[in-house]
Amino acid sequence: MKNVECLLSGIKVVERKGAVVTEVSGVESDSRQVKKDNLFVAVRGASVDGHDFIGQAIAQGAVVVVCEEFPEKSEPQVLYVKVEDSAVAFGLLAAAWYGNPSKELVLVGVTGTNGKTTTATLLYEMFRLFGYKVGLLSTVCNYIDDIAVPATHTTPDPLHLHRLLREMVDAGCAYAFMEVSSHSAAQHRIAGLDFNGAIFTNLTRDHIDYHKTVEAYLKAKKSFFDGLPKGAFALTNIDDKSGLVMLQNTKAEKHTYSLRTLADFRVRIIESRIDGMTLEINGKEVEVMFVGKFNAYNLLAVYGAACLLGQEPEEVLRKMSLLVPVAGRFQTLHSSKGYTAIVDYAHTPDALNNVLSSIRDVLGNRGHIITVVGAGGNRDKGKRPMMAREAVNLSDRVILTSDNPRFENPNDILNDMLEGLDAEQRRKTLAIVDRREAIRAATQFAQPGDVVLIAGKGHEDYQEIEGVKHHFDDKEEVEKLFAEERI
C-alpha cells in the first residue's frame, strides 16, 4: 500500500471530490487489470477513452479515480481527482509508484525515424564493455544488464516502463539507454522520466497513419527535446534538415554531429567493405564491423554520447572496434555459392535508400543487387509506391512480397507498390506474395559476387496475418536455403 498524497504530490490537481482515501494498493490505466483498493487513471487513447470505463474500474475495486472530467454519477466510497492531462498524470503516478527509478541511474533516450535501435543497443553494448551494469529499452528486446525481457512496443506503457527501470536500478544498473518513439512522446508515455541525455538521428516519412502529417510527427519528436532538463545533453544530427529544429527550445546543453559539415563530432568514411569500414572520427581512425553511411551516423552518435557521458575518446574508439551489428540491422550472411544475403529492418523509403546505397557503394560494378521487399498492412499507404521506386532505382532485380499484411489482402498491398512503377521499372520486378518463396527465388537468381537484400522485417520472427502471428524469421529462411545449397 502507498500513500495517496505522496503519489499525487508531483501532479497538478485541478479539483478533487468524494471520499477521503489515504492509501492505494496499485496504479492502473486498464480497467480490466484493476484490483481491490487500486488507483485508476482514465487515459484518453487513440481509439479508446478510459473515461468510458470508470464505472467498470470502480466495480473491480478502484477507490481513487484520476480523470480529466468527473463522471456524471459518483460513488460515495471513491475519491475523484481531476487533472489537465491524465496521460501525463499516469506517467508521473507510475514513476512515483516505483520510487522514481530514472533519477537513480543515467538515462539516455534516442529518437528519430531510423537508427534508434542500433544507436541505443550499441550504447548498451559499449557501456557493458566499459564494465558497467546497463539497461536497454528497445524495439528488439529489453535488457536488465544481461537478462533479456521480451519487448512488445518500442516504448512500453508508463507502468511497465517504470517497473523495468526499477528492476534495472535494483539489479545495480548505472546506465540505461532507450528508444523514444514518436507515439510515446505524443501519448506522454515518457512523462515522469528524468533524462540525462537525448539523441536525434534523423527524420523521414513514417507513422503518417497515426500522426496524419509529417509536421505532427516532427512535433512529437521535438517535444522530447523540449522537455529535457537543464543539466542534460541534447545531441543532434545537423546533416538532417530537422536536426537543428530539435534544439530550438531545449534547456539541455546542445551538441551536434555530422558527416558533412563542422560539428562537435565529425566522421569521415575512409574505406568501405561488405564486412566493415575504416572511419576517421574527430581525427582518429577506427576499424568497425559495420557498413554504410547510415551506420557511420549511428556510430558517430554513439561516440558523441559516450564522450558526453564522460568516457575517454580514445577508449570509446577502442570499444567501438569491438561492437557488432544489431540483429536484423544490415545482418550479413555468406552463401557457399559466393553471394551475400543481407537481412535488414528497412521499412521506410529513406531507410531502404540508405541500405541499398551502402550496398551499391561497396559493390561498385562487381555484382548485382537483388532486393526482396514488401510493406505492412493497415499502415501508411502513401509510402508503398515510394518503397517500390526506391527498391527498383537502386537494385538490378526486385521481388515485391508480403511483409505483415495484418488485416489487408496482401495482393492489394503489392498492387499499391506496383502503382509507383512505370512499364520499364516493372520489367525488372516480380511480385510473389509468399515471402518464403520470394526469398527462395532471390537466392536462386543470385550469382557469385551478388548481394540479396531482404528488407522490411529484420529482427522480427513472425508474420502477422488476419490478427494471428505466424512464426517467420528472414534470417532463418536464408540459413535454411544456404544449408540446401551445400547438399
Secondary structure, DSSP 8 states (H G I E B T S, - for coil): -EEHHHHHTTS-EEEEEE----EESEEES-GGG--TTEEEE--B-SS-BGGGGHHHHHHTT--EEEESS--SS--TT-EEEEES-HHHHHHHHHHHHTT-GGGGSEEEEEESSSSHHHHHHHHHHHHHHTT--EEEE-SSEEEETTEEEE-SSSS--HHHHHHHHHHHHHTT-SEEEEE--HHHHHTTTTTT---SEEEE----S--HHHHSSHHHHHHHHHHHHHT--TTSEEEEETTSTTTTGGGTT--SEEEEEESSS--SEEEEEEEEETTEEEEEETTEEEEES--SHHHHHHHHHHHHHHHHTT--HHHHHHHHTT----TTSSEEEE-TTS-EEEEE---SHHHHHHHHHHHHHHHTTSS-EEEEE---TTS-TTHHHHHHHHHHHH-SEEEE--S--BTS-HHHHHHHHHTT--HHHHTTEEE-S-HHHHHHHHHHH--TT-EEEEES-TT--EEEETTEEEE--HHHHHHHHHHHHH-
